[in-house]
Amino acid sequence: MRGPLAWPAVPSMRSRAERFDELVIDAATRFERQWGRPFPEFELGVEDVPPSDPAPWEHDEVPLGRFFASDARREARVVIYRRPIETRVQSAQELALLVDEVVAEQLAALLGVRPSDLDPRYDDD
């Protein structure tokens, strides 16, 4: 009798990138529920690192996320950068908190509100 070729999926078998993706999706979903109405159409993405050619108006620091407004060809996009966020934290709890902050900032830009309007835990300072 033959068994399965791979073990059943267990949480410890997920990659860091997969766990990060789940944190981003969980945060966006939670903020949409708290907002009380659907967000406008947008794409939510996670990239490992930001492009190496920043826009002229961007600061010299490495961005943790970006909001791209919609145009005639595509809908609005929110992109969260995994590696810059991961390098700024020491624990899984800090990672979850920083992901929440970055997602709140980018979704607030999408909605045209302050991040603290979207996430009451967000500190505007």
BADRENTOR-141054 format. One record per residue: x, y, z of N, C-alpha, C, O in turn. Coordinates in Angstrom, 2 decimals. Example, Ala and Ser with C-alpha at 12.3 -4.5 7.8 and 13.67 -1.06 7.14 Angstrom:
2
+---------+---------+---------+---------+---------+---------+---------+---------+---------+---------+---------+---------+
:    n_px :    n_py :    n_pz :   ca_px :   ca_py :   ca_pz :    c_px :    c_py :    c_pz :    o_px :    o_py :    o_pz :
+---------+---------+---------+---------+---------+---------+---------+---------+---------+---------+---------+---------+
:   13.19 :   -5.69 :    7.80 :   12.30 :   -4.50 :    7.80 :   13.20 :   -3.30 :    7.80 :   14.24 :   -3.32 :    8.46 :
:   12.85 :   -2.25 :    7.08 :   13.67 :   -1.06 :    7.14 :   12.90 :    0.03 :    7.87 :   13.41 :    1.14 :    8.04 :
+---------+---------+---------+---------+---------+---------+---------+---------+---------+---------+---------+---------+
//
This chain:
125
+---------+---------+---------+---------+---------+---------+---------+---------+---------+---------+---------+---------+
:    n_px :    n_py :    n_pz :   ca_px :   ca_py :   ca_pz :    c_px :    c_py :    c_pz :    o_px :    o_py :    o_pz :
+---------+---------+---------+---------+---------+---------+---------+---------+---------+---------+---------+---------+
:    0.84 :   -1.17 :    0.00 :    0.00 :    0.00 :    0.00 :    0.89 :    1.25 :    0.00 :    1.89 :    1.31 :    0.72 :
:    0.53 :    2.21 :   -0.80 :    1.31 :    3.43 :   -0.92 :    0.70 :    4.55 :   -0.10 :   -0.52 :    4.61 :    0.09 :
:    1.56 :    5.43 :    0.38 :    1.11 :    6.61 :    1.13 :    1.22 :    7.86 :    0.27 :    1.64 :    7.80 :   -0.88 :
:    0.84 :    8.98 :    0.83 :    0.93 :   10.23 :    0.09 :    2.39 :   10.61 :   -0.18 :    3.28 :   10.22 :    0.57 :
:    2.61 :   11.37 :   -1.25 :    3.97 :   11.78 :   -1.61 :    4.49 :   12.89 :   -0.70 :    5.70 :   13.03 :   -0.53 :
:    3.62 :   13.65 :   -0.13 :    4.04 :   14.74 :    0.76 :    3.23 :   14.68 :    2.04 :    2.12 :   14.14 :    2.07 :
:    3.80 :   15.24 :    3.09 :    3.08 :   15.28 :    4.36 :    1.88 :   16.19 :    4.24 :    1.84 :   17.06 :    3.37 :
:    0.92 :   16.00 :    5.10 :   -0.19 :   16.96 :    5.10 :    0.33 :   18.34 :    5.51 :    1.25 :   18.46 :    6.33 :
:   -0.26 :   19.35 :    4.94 :    0.19 :   20.71 :    5.25 :   -0.08 :   21.04 :    6.72 :   -1.19 :   20.85 :    7.21 :
:    0.93 :   21.53 :    7.40 :    0.80 :   21.98 :    8.78 :    1.37 :   23.39 :    8.86 :    2.21 :   23.76 :    8.04 :
:    0.93 :   24.19 :    9.83 :    1.39 :   25.59 :    9.89 :    2.90 :   25.75 :    9.89 :    3.39 :   26.72 :    9.31 :
:    3.64 :   24.86 :   10.51 :    5.09 :   25.02 :   10.56 :    5.75 :   24.79 :    9.20 :    6.92 :   25.11 :    9.03 :
:    5.02 :   24.26 :    8.24 :    5.58 :   24.01 :    6.91 :    5.42 :   25.21 :    5.98 :    5.96 :   25.20 :    4.88 :
:    4.69 :   26.24 :    6.41 :    4.51 :   27.42 :    5.57 :    5.79 :   28.24 :    5.57 :    6.52 :   28.28 :    6.56 :
:    6.06 :   28.88 :    4.45 :    7.25 :   29.72 :    4.36 :    7.01 :   31.06 :    5.04 :    5.87 :   31.41 :    5.34 :
:    8.09 :   31.79 :    5.29 :    7.96 :   33.13 :    5.88 :    7.15 :   34.04 :    4.96 :    6.35 :   34.85 :    5.43 :
:    7.35 :   33.90 :    3.66 :    6.60 :   34.73 :    2.70 :    5.10 :   34.43 :    2.78 :    4.29 :   35.35 :    2.71 :
:    4.74 :   33.16 :    2.92 :    3.32 :   32.80 :    3.03 :    2.71 :   33.34 :    4.31 :    1.58 :   33.84 :    4.31 :
:    3.45 :   33.25 :    5.42 :    2.95 :   33.79 :    6.69 :    2.80 :   35.31 :    6.60 :    1.84 :   35.86 :    7.14 :
:    3.73 :   35.98 :    5.93 :    3.66 :   37.42 :    5.75 :    2.43 :   37.79 :    4.92 :    1.70 :   38.72 :    5.27 :
:    2.21 :   37.07 :    3.83 :    1.03 :   37.31 :    2.98 :   -0.25 :   37.22 :    3.80 :   -1.16 :   38.03 :    3.64 :
:   -0.33 :   36.22 :    4.68 :   -1.51 :   36.05 :    5.52 :   -1.70 :   37.23 :    6.47 :   -2.83 :   37.66 :    6.70 :
:   -0.60 :   37.76 :    7.02 :   -0.69 :   38.93 :    7.90 :   -1.27 :   40.14 :    7.14 :   -2.10 :   40.87 :    7.66 :
:   -0.81 :   40.32 :    5.91 :   -1.28 :   41.45 :    5.09 :   -2.76 :   41.29 :    4.77 :   -3.54 :   42.24 :    4.91 :
:   -3.16 :   40.12 :    4.35 :   -4.57 :   39.87 :    4.01 :   -5.45 :   40.01 :    5.25 :   -6.53 :   40.60 :    5.18 :
:   -5.01 :   39.46 :    6.38 :   -5.78 :   39.57 :    7.62 :   -5.97 :   41.03 :    8.02 :   -7.06 :   41.43 :    8.41 :
:   -4.90 :   41.84 :    7.92 :   -4.99 :   43.25 :    8.29 :   -5.96 :   43.98 :    7.37 :   -6.82 :   44.72 :    7.84 :
:   -5.84 :   43.78 :    6.07 :   -6.73 :   44.46 :    5.11 :   -8.19 :   44.06 :    5.33 :   -9.08 :   44.90 :    5.29 :
:   -8.42 :   42.79 :    5.57 :   -9.78 :   42.30 :    5.81 :  -10.35 :   42.90 :    7.09 :  -11.51 :   43.31 :    7.12 :
:   -9.54 :   42.95 :    8.14 :   -9.99 :   43.51 :    9.42 :  -10.31 :   45.00 :    9.27 :  -11.31 :   45.47 :    9.79 :
:   -9.46 :   45.73 :    8.55 :   -9.71 :   47.17 :    8.37 :  -10.97 :   47.42 :    7.54 :  -11.70 :   48.38 :    7.80 :
:  -11.22 :   46.58 :    6.56 :  -12.44 :   46.75 :    5.77 :  -13.68 :   46.50 :    6.62 :  -14.67 :   47.21 :    6.50 :
:  -13.62 :   45.48 :    7.49 :  -14.75 :   45.22 :    8.40 :  -14.96 :   46.39 :    9.35 :  -16.10 :   46.81 :    9.57 :
:  -13.87 :   46.91 :    9.91 :  -13.96 :   48.04 :   10.84 :  -14.46 :   49.30 :   10.13 :  -15.17 :   50.10 :   10.74 :
:  -14.11 :   49.47 :    8.87 :  -14.52 :   50.65 :    8.10 :  -16.03 :   50.67 :    7.93 :  -16.63 :   51.74 :    7.85 :
:  -16.65 :   49.50 :    7.88 :  -18.10 :   49.41 :    7.84 :  -18.72 :   49.46 :    6.47 :  -19.93 :   49.28 :    6.33 :
:  -17.94 :   49.70 :    5.46 :  -18.44 :   49.70 :    4.08 :  -17.32 :   49.19 :    3.17 :  -16.15 :   49.27 :    3.53 :
:  -17.67 :   48.69 :    2.02 :  -16.64 :   48.12 :    1.14 :  -15.63 :   49.17 :    0.68 :  -15.97 :   50.33 :    0.46 :
:  -14.41 :   48.74 :    0.55 :  -13.38 :   49.61 :   -0.02 :  -13.62 :   49.74 :   -1.52 :  -14.27 :   48.88 :   -2.11 :
:  -13.11 :   50.79 :   -2.14 :  -13.18 :   50.87 :   -3.61 :  -12.34 :   49.75 :   -4.21 :  -11.51 :   49.15 :   -3.53 :
:  -12.57 :   49.47 :   -5.47 :  -11.80 :   48.42 :   -6.15 :  -10.31 :   48.76 :   -6.13 :   -9.92 :   49.88 :   -6.47 :
:   -9.49 :   47.80 :   -5.72 :   -8.04 :   47.98 :   -5.74 :   -7.37 :   46.61 :   -5.72 :   -7.98 :   45.60 :   -5.35 :
:   -6.12 :   46.60 :   -6.12 :   -5.31 :   45.39 :   -6.06 :   -4.41 :   45.48 :   -4.83 :   -3.83 :   46.53 :   -4.56 :
:   -4.30 :   44.39 :   -4.10 :   -3.43 :   44.32 :   -2.94 :   -2.32 :   43.34 :   -3.27 :   -2.59 :   42.19 :   -3.62 :
:   -1.09 :   43.79 :   -3.15 :    0.03 :   42.92 :   -3.49 :    1.14 :   42.99 :   -2.47 :    1.27 :   43.96 :   -1.72 :
:    1.94 :   41.95 :   -2.45 :    3.13 :   41.90 :   -1.61 :    4.32 :   41.62 :   -2.53 :    4.30 :   40.69 :   -3.32 :
:    5.34 :   42.44 :   -2.41 :    6.59 :   42.25 :   -3.14 :    7.69 :   42.05 :   -2.11 :    7.58 :   42.52 :   -0.98 :
:    8.76 :   41.36 :   -2.50 :    9.86 :   41.16 :   -1.57 :   10.57 :   42.47 :   -1.25 :   10.81 :   42.77 :   -0.08 :
:   10.91 :   43.24 :   -2.27 :   11.62 :   44.51 :   -2.08 :   11.05 :   45.54 :   -3.04 :   10.49 :   45.19 :   -4.07 :
:   11.20 :   46.83 :   -2.69 :   10.74 :   47.87 :   -3.61 :   11.68 :   47.97 :   -4.81 :   12.83 :   47.52 :   -4.73 :
:   11.22 :   48.56 :   -5.90 :   12.11 :   48.75 :   -7.04 :   13.28 :   49.66 :   -6.66 :   13.16 :   50.48 :   -5.76 :
:   14.38 :   49.51 :   -7.34 :   15.57 :   50.28 :   -7.00 :   15.58 :   51.67 :   -7.63 :   16.54 :   52.43 :   -7.44 :
:   14.53 :   52.02 :   -8.36 :   14.46 :   53.35 :   -8.98 :   13.29 :   54.13 :   -8.38 :   12.20 :   54.16 :   -8.97 :
:   13.50 :   54.76 :   -7.21 :   12.39 :   55.48 :   -6.57 :   11.95 :   56.68 :   -7.39 :   12.72 :   57.23 :   -8.19 :
:   10.73 :   57.07 :   -7.18 :   10.20 :   58.26 :   -7.85 :   10.92 :   59.49 :   -7.29 :   11.38 :   59.47 :   -6.15 :
:   11.02 :   60.57 :   -8.09 :   11.75 :   61.76 :   -7.64 :   11.21 :   62.39 :   -6.36 :   11.96 :   63.03 :   -5.64 :
:    9.93 :   62.22 :   -6.07 :    9.34 :   62.85 :   -4.89 :    9.50 :   62.00 :   -3.63 :    9.15 :   62.45 :   -2.54 :
:   10.02 :   60.77 :   -3.78 :   10.16 :   59.90 :   -2.61 :   11.41 :   60.24 :   -1.82 :   12.39 :   60.74 :   -2.37 :
:   11.35 :   59.95 :   -0.54 :   12.49 :   60.19 :    0.34 :   13.59 :   59.18 :    0.05 :   13.39 :   58.23 :   -0.71 :
:   14.74 :   59.40 :    0.65 :   15.87 :   58.49 :    0.46 :   15.72 :   57.18 :    1.22 :   16.46 :   56.23 :    0.97 :
:   14.77 :   57.12 :    2.15 :   14.59 :   55.91 :    2.94 :   13.87 :   54.83 :    2.12 :   13.16 :   55.13 :    1.16 :
:   14.05 :   53.60 :    2.52 :   13.42 :   52.47 :    1.84 :   11.94 :   52.42 :    2.21 :   11.61 :   52.38 :    3.40 :
:   11.04 :   52.43 :    1.23 :    9.61 :   52.39 :    1.56 :    9.19 :   51.01 :    2.08 :    9.74 :   49.99 :    1.67 :
:    8.21 :   51.02 :    2.97 :    7.66 :   49.77 :    3.49 :    6.41 :   49.37 :    2.72 :    6.01 :   48.21 :    2.74 :
:    5.81 :   50.33 :    2.04 :    4.63 :   50.08 :    1.23 :    4.38 :   51.26 :    0.33 :    4.93 :   52.34 :    0.53 :
:    3.54 :   51.05 :   -0.68 :    3.20 :   52.13 :   -1.61 :    1.75 :   52.02 :   -2.03 :    1.18 :   50.93 :   -2.14 :
:    1.17 :   53.20 :   -2.26 :   -0.16 :   53.29 :   -2.83 :   -0.01 :   53.89 :   -4.22 :    0.62 :   54.94 :   -4.39 :
:   -0.59 :   53.23 :   -5.20 :   -0.60 :   53.72 :   -6.58 :   -2.05 :   54.02 :   -6.94 :   -2.89 :   53.13 :   -6.95 :
:   -2.33 :   55.28 :   -7.24 :   -3.70 :   55.67 :   -7.59 :   -4.11 :   55.03 :   -8.90 :   -3.27 :   54.66 :   -9.72 :
:   -5.41 :   54.90 :   -9.10 :   -5.92 :   54.31 :  -10.34 :   -5.71 :   55.29 :  -11.48 :   -5.62 :   56.50 :  -11.28 :
:   -5.64 :   54.75 :  -12.67 :   -5.58 :   55.57 :  -13.88 :   -6.46 :   54.92 :  -14.94 :   -7.20 :   53.99 :  -14.63 :
:   -6.38 :   55.39 :  -16.14 :   -7.26 :   54.89 :  -17.21 :   -7.01 :   53.42 :  -17.53 :   -7.90 :   52.74 :  -18.04 :
:   -5.81 :   52.93 :  -17.24 :   -5.47 :   51.56 :  -17.62 :   -5.61 :   50.53 :  -16.50 :   -5.82 :   49.35 :  -16.77 :
:   -5.49 :   50.96 :  -15.25 :   -5.58 :   49.98 :  -14.16 :   -6.16 :   50.60 :  -12.91 :   -6.15 :   51.81 :  -12.70 :
:   -6.68 :   49.70 :  -12.07 :   -7.28 :   50.17 :  -10.81 :   -6.18 :   50.48 :   -9.80 :   -5.01 :   50.17 :  -10.02 :
:   -6.57 :   51.10 :   -8.71 :   -5.62 :   51.47 :   -7.66 :   -4.92 :   50.22 :   -7.13 :   -5.46 :   49.12 :   -7.15 :
:   -3.70 :   50.43 :   -6.66 :   -2.91 :   49.31 :   -6.13 :   -2.27 :   49.70 :   -4.81 :   -1.83 :   50.84 :   -4.63 :
:   -2.23 :   48.75 :   -3.90 :   -1.50 :   48.89 :   -2.64 :   -0.48 :   47.77 :   -2.63 :   -0.82 :   46.59 :   -2.78 :
:    0.79 :   48.14 :   -2.46 :    1.87 :   47.15 :   -2.45 :    2.60 :   47.26 :   -1.12 :    2.98 :   48.35 :   -0.69 :
:    2.79 :   46.13 :   -0.46 :    3.51 :   46.05 :    0.80 :    4.82 :   45.31 :    0.53 :    4.83 :   44.27 :   -0.13 :
:    5.94 :   45.85 :    1.03 :    7.27 :   45.28 :    0.78 :    7.72 :   44.46 :    1.99 :    7.94 :   44.99 :    3.07 :
:    7.86 :   43.16 :    1.77 :    8.11 :   42.21 :    2.85 :    9.48 :   42.37 :    3.51 :    9.54 :   42.51 :    4.74 :
:   10.55 :   42.37 :    2.77 :   11.89 :   42.36 :    3.36 :   12.20 :   43.63 :    4.17 :   12.75 :   43.51 :    5.26 :
:   11.88 :   44.83 :    3.68 :   12.14 :   46.01 :    4.51 :   11.38 :   45.99 :    5.84 :   11.88 :   46.49 :    6.85 :
:   10.20 :   45.41 :    5.83 :    9.43 :   45.31 :    7.08 :   10.06 :   44.27 :    8.00 :   10.24 :   44.52 :    9.20 :
:   10.41 :   43.12 :    7.45 :   10.99 :   42.05 :    8.28 :   12.31 :   42.47 :    8.93 :   12.63 :   42.03 :   10.03 :
:   13.08 :   43.30 :    8.24 :   14.38 :   43.69 :    8.80 :   14.25 :   44.70 :    9.94 :   15.22 :   44.95 :   10.65 :
:   13.07 :   45.28 :   10.12 :   12.87 :   46.29 :   11.16 :   12.27 :   45.73 :   12.45 :   12.04 :   46.48 :   13.39 :
:   12.03 :   44.43 :   12.51 :   11.39 :   43.85 :   13.70 :   12.24 :   42.73 :   14.27 :   13.11 :   42.17 :   13.60 :
:   11.96 :   42.41 :   15.55 :   12.71 :   41.37 :   16.24 :   11.87 :   40.13 :   16.55 :   12.42 :   39.06 :   16.83 :
:   10.53 :   40.26 :   16.50 :    9.68 :   39.14 :   16.89 :    8.46 :   39.06 :   15.98 :    8.18 :   39.98 :   15.21 :
:    7.75 :   37.96 :   16.09 :    6.52 :   37.77 :   15.30 :    5.46 :   38.79 :   15.71 :    4.68 :   39.25 :   14.87 :
:    5.41 :   39.13 :   16.98 :    4.44 :   40.12 :   17.46 :    4.75 :   41.50 :   16.88 :    3.83 :   42.20 :   16.44 :
:    6.02 :   41.91 :   16.87 :    6.39 :   43.19 :   16.28 :    6.10 :   43.20 :   14.78 :    5.68 :   44.22 :   14.23 :
:    6.31 :   42.06 :   14.13 :    6.03 :   41.96 :   12.70 :    4.55 :   42.21 :   12.43 :    4.20 :   42.98 :   11.54 :
:    3.69 :   41.57 :   13.21 :    2.25 :   41.75 :   13.02 :    1.84 :   43.20 :   13.25 :    1.01 :   43.73 :   12.51 :
:    2.41 :   43.85 :   14.25 :    2.08 :   45.25 :   14.53 :    2.55 :   46.17 :   13.41 :    1.82 :   47.07 :   13.00 :
:    3.77 :   45.95 :   12.91 :    4.28 :   46.80 :   11.84 :    3.51 :   46.59 :   10.54 :    3.24 :   47.54 :    9.82 :
:    3.15 :   45.35 :   10.25 :    2.33 :   45.08 :    9.07 :    1.00 :   45.82 :    9.19 :    0.54 :   46.43 :    8.22 :
:    0.37 :   45.77 :   10.36 :   -0.88 :   46.50 :   10.57 :   -0.70 :   47.99 :   10.29 :   -1.54 :   48.60 :    9.63 :
:    0.39 :   48.57 :   10.80 :    0.62 :   50.00 :   10.60 :    0.79 :   50.34 :    9.12 :    0.19 :   51.29 :    8.63 :
:    1.60 :   49.57 :    8.43 :    1.88 :   49.85 :    7.02 :    0.62 :   49.66 :    6.18 :    0.33 :   50.48 :    5.31 :
:   -0.11 :   48.59 :    6.42 :   -1.36 :   48.36 :    5.68 :   -2.35 :   49.48 :    5.96 :   -3.03 :   49.95 :    5.05 :
:   -2.46 :   49.91 :    7.22 :   -3.37 :   51.00 :    7.57 :   -2.98 :   52.28 :    6.84 :   -3.85 :   52.99 :    6.34 :
:   -1.69 :   52.58 :    6.77 :   -1.23 :   53.79 :    6.08 :   -1.59 :   53.75 :    4.59 :   -2.07 :   54.74 :    4.04 :
:   -1.35 :   52.63 :    3.97 :   -1.59 :   52.54 :    2.53 :   -3.08 :   52.52 :    2.20 :   -3.51 :   53.13 :    1.23 :
:   -3.88 :   51.82 :    3.01 :   -5.32 :   51.81 :    2.78 :   -5.93 :   53.18 :    3.08 :   -6.90 :   53.58 :    2.44 :
:   -5.38 :   53.89 :    4.05 :   -5.85 :   55.24 :    4.34 :   -5.59 :   56.15 :    3.14 :   -6.42 :   57.00 :    2.81 :
:   -4.45 :   55.98 :    2.49 :   -4.17 :   56.75 :    1.27 :   -5.18 :   56.42 :    0.18 :   -5.62 :   57.30 :   -0.55 :
:   -5.55 :   55.16 :    0.07 :   -6.57 :   54.74 :   -0.90 :   -7.90 :   55.42 :   -0.62 :   -8.59 :   55.86 :   -1.54 :
:   -8.27 :   55.51 :    0.66 :   -9.57 :   56.05 :    1.05 :   -9.56 :   57.57 :    1.22 :  -10.62 :   58.20 :    1.31 :
:   -8.37 :   58.16 :    1.27 :   -8.27 :   59.59 :    1.47 :   -8.58 :   60.02 :    2.90 :   -9.15 :   61.09 :    3.12 :
:   -8.21 :   59.19 :    3.87 :   -8.43 :   59.49 :    5.28 :   -7.11 :   59.34 :    6.04 :   -6.11 :   58.90 :    5.48 :
:   -7.11 :   59.71 :    7.31 :   -5.94 :   59.49 :    8.17 :   -5.90 :   58.01 :    8.58 :   -6.95 :   57.39 :    8.73 :
:   -4.71 :   57.44 :    8.75 :   -4.62 :   56.05 :    9.20 :   -5.36 :   55.80 :   10.51 :   -5.92 :   54.72 :   10.70 :
:   -5.37 :   56.78 :   11.41 :   -6.07 :   56.60 :   12.69 :   -7.59 :   56.55 :   12.50 :   -8.29 :   56.03 :   13.37 :
:   -8.11 :   57.08 :   11.39 :   -9.54 :   56.94 :   11.10 :   -9.88 :   55.50 :   10.74 :  -11.00 :   55.04 :   10.96 :
:   -8.92 :   54.81 :   10.18 :   -9.11 :   53.43 :    9.75 :   -8.78 :   52.45 :   10.88 :   -9.48 :   51.45 :   11.07 :
:   -7.72 :   52.74 :   11.62 :   -7.27 :   51.87 :   12.70 :   -7.13 :   52.70 :   13.98 :   -6.19 :   53.48 :   14.09 :
:   -8.04 :   52.55 :   14.93 :   -7.99 :   53.36 :   16.16 :   -6.69 :   53.17 :   16.95 :   -6.31 :   54.04 :   17.73 :
:   -6.01 :   52.05 :   16.75 :   -4.75 :   51.80 :   17.46 :   -3.57 :   52.54 :   16.84 :   -2.49 :   52.61 :   17.43 :
:   -3.77 :   53.09 :   15.64 :   -2.67 :   53.75 :   14.93 :   -2.32 :   55.06 :   15.63 :   -3.20 :   55.85 :   15.97 :
:   -1.03 :   55.28 :   15.83 :   -0.55 :   56.51 :   16.45 :   -0.09 :   57.46 :   15.35 :    0.88 :   57.16 :   14.64 :
:   -0.77 :   58.59 :   15.20 :   -0.44 :   59.54 :   14.14 :    0.94 :   60.17 :   14.30 :    1.47 :   60.74 :   13.35 :
:    1.53 :   60.07 :   15.48 :    2.86 :   60.61 :   15.68 :    3.89 :   59.62 :   15.19 :    5.09 :   59.89 :   15.26 :
+---------+---------+---------+---------+---------+---------+---------+---------+---------+---------+---------+---------+
//
